[in-house]
Every structure is written in C-alpha cells, then in structure tokens.
C-alpha cells in the first residue's frame, strides 16, 4: 500500500516538476531523454548490480577512513630505539608484505619527519584507540538482523539507501565531533555509523534475490558483494593521496559526499522489484519472472522467520563459521595498511602514487579474481559440468587454503628474496577472492525467501571478529596454535556448506492462510 501511494503521489507531481524544469533549464530535458534512451538499452538488473557494487564500495570507504585517519589524529609515540637510518630507506623497500611482517614482529619503524605534525593533537592511549575502532563493529553487528527483517517486509531499496545516507551524514560530521567532543563523542558517532551501515549486506541480498536469476547468480553476485575489496583499496589509495597534501578531515568529507551522490542516483534508478521499475523492458521482466519465480512469490505471504529451523541447520553453521574466518583474515590485512600510509608521508607525491598502487594491487587483483571465479562458476554450472553445491565447495576450498598457506609458510621464506616473497603473498591474497563465488552467495542459494535474514545472521556474526580479534590476539599465548584451529574450522566449513534450497525456505499462500482462519 505504501508503495502504491508513493507511486501515485510521484505521478501527480511529475508534470508540475517537468514544467518548472522546462522553463528554468530547457537543456536539462534533452539530456534527460538521452539518459532514458541509455537506460532502455542496458538491462535493469545490470544497473541495479552496478549501484549495489558502488554501495558496498562506499560502505567500506566510510568504514575504514577512520582507521587511516586515526594515525594522524593521535599524536605519534615515537620509538627512537627502533628507528633505522632514514638514508637507507628507498622506495623499493616500502613493500606491503615486508612491512606487515615487521609490524607483527614489533620491528616496524616509524618515521620521525612528518609534514603535518600539527594534525596529531590528541594524546589517546592505544587502548582508547582500540575502543574507538571497536565501537563501529558493535553498532554494525547489532543492526544486521533487524535491518534484514525490515528489508524483507518493505523491500531492500530504502533500507539500503537510508542506511548509507545516514552513514554519509554521520561521516561528514565526524571531524567536527572529534574536534569538539573528544574521544567519547567519537565513540558514540562511530557506534551510530556502524549501526546505519549494518543494513548494507542484508538489504542487498534482498534486492539480489528479486533481481538476479540463478543462471547469473555467481557472476553478478560476486561482482556486487566483492565491492569490499575495491572499497578498501580505493579508500586507502585516495586517503593516502589526500593526507599527503591536506588535513585528515578532508578524508571524511570526500567519502561522505561520494556516498550522498550515490544515494541520489540509486534512489532514482533502482527499484525493489522488476514490477516497480518503469524503465525495464517487457522481455527482461518476463525473463526475470520466469527464472526467479516472482509471480508465484507475490501470491504468497511469508510466515514469521523460522529462527529455530535456521539455527538447527548444519549448512547455516558452516556458512557462519566460514564467514567468521574470512572476515578475520580480511580485517587483519586491512588494519595493517594505515600505518604504512602514515610512514610514507615524507615521500614525494609521485612516489606516494607508485607505492599506493603497488600496495593496493592485492585488493584489485582479489576483486578481479572474485569476478572471474563467478563467471567460471556460472559457466560450469550452466553447462552442467558441476552442480551448484559442488562448485560452491570448490571455490570455498580454494579460498580456505590460500590464506592459511600464506600464514603458515611466510615465516619459512627468506626476506632476502623480496621478489619471491612479494609474488607468493600476492598469489595467496588474490586467490582469497574465490570466497565470494564459494560462500558469500550461499544465502541466496539456501533460501531465496529468507536470503536477507541468512546474510544478516552470517555477516553479523562474522563481524564480531572486529570486536574480539584485538583482545584475543593480545591475550592468546599460543597464537600459532590458534591459527591452526582457525584453519581446521575453515576447511570443515567448506565441506559442509550447501547450495541446495533448505527445508525452512517455505511460503504460505494467502488463500490457505485465510481458510485456516475461517476454520
């Protein structure tokens, strides 16, 4: 009813708005007609997936911008005993993986010469900084399941759009909050940012369940859901360039404005279902209705969410376990980059560009491999070479093996062979991209009707790593043994995941429900 009322109001206001625009901006209508012609050529499901991809990119740039800026907000604690001679530092030695290992061993050097020393005005302890970073994940975890229920009831479009719009506005306010409110105010606003960013994956899963047919699920789903890699990569790269010349507050303004621009385009061009989209062609609408079964689903009403059946389901727990392991690995690598950006500030602008491209190359290759693995999965499944479940297991196994080989064999490699080490680490992190075609899509496979709920549960619990990982890493004495446990859990999860529709994915007909009430 709300959707029909909204469409009626827009239909009544459109002639008035069009007449005003024609009078004030006559050139705008010609551009609009040309734009509509483009929309009629490109399939609408591709447009929605493109904006879904940008949604995750924006969500991750806003999530990690504080991780980068925090090194410049807080006054540095220089450890002169660990500094090497600056004359020996060359551009070729600014290598992501070598410095990651130095960071883990406690030998990472901090440069004393920084251009913007005045930016580090706050003397916050390391524990307080951890609480600031953790506050985001607290809000992020809490909003996953509630937002999934809202997306299932009202559609994923506005849940996603409003969530990211609020995130953008709060991101724009962050510099003011830091300067006037201090650390407690920053913790509060990061908690709200996490809460408003939480609906991103559940709402997108709801949209994908309505727009992406099974034959294209791995390709389009991997393209959209792997936007996190581009978000981390572009966030680090752009933030590094901005910090070279400007104050840290510009990072928040830049990414916040980019997200608001996305909000305008998304709300205007994307819709909850093909039936609501005025730009979609009849052939595409009929194709999606046939492949996804939207007509049959519209004649039914879902029951209350089957929580007991979901949590008693073994493939669901395999999905949760694999998501936790992946998020842990991704968080580990993403959290180590901000210090490298800070250390590079004494270099020239051109050197920063070269080093930034080199250090972000693993994320870019990870994304490319994510899309490629999705294309390969769809081809092998559509030609009936492998079943969907077997294909998901293969991709999940590849994603599980690569990072564990990296963590296990890195200490055995000699740092005197930087080229071999760099190539090995690239391969290990790049292959991790097959995770999206192997595990991230399984909520859509297991339950198209409750995909948002499954994604909310799995991604929400996986995000708990952002809360517990800093404490566990510093408190566990046998850290190497803990890595082995993680590797075993990940490998077991790959054997237990399933792409088959689960028994709890049930719909009840409206007629059947009314007959039961009469009886």
Buried (B, 14 or more C-beta within 10 A) or exposed (E): EEBEEEEEEEEEEEEEEEEEEEEEEEEEEEEEEEEEEEBEEEBBBBBBBBBBBBBBBBBBBBBBBBBBBBBBBBEBEEEEEEEEEEEEBEBEEBBBBBBBBBBBEEEBBBBEEBEBEEBBEBEBEEEBBEBBBBBBBBBBBBBBBBBBBBBBEBBBBBBBBBBBBBBBBBBBBBBEBBBEBEBEBBBBBBBBBBBBBBBBBBBBBBBBBBBBBBEBBBBBBBBBBBBBBBBBBBBBBBBBBBBBEBBBBBBBBBBBEBBBEBBEEBBEBBBBBBBBBEBBBEEBBEBBBEBBBBEEBEEBEBEEBBEEBBEEBEBBBBBBBBBBBBBBBBBBBBBBBBBBBBBBBBBEEEBBBEBBEBBBBBBBBBBBBBBBBBBBBBBBBEEEEBEBBEBBBBBBBBBBBBBBBBBEEBEEBEEEEBEEBBEBBBBBBBBBBBBBBBBBBBBBBBBBBBBBBBBBBBBBBBBBBBBBBBEEEEEEEEEEEEBEEBBEBBBEBBEBBBBEEBEBBBBEEEEEEEEEEEE
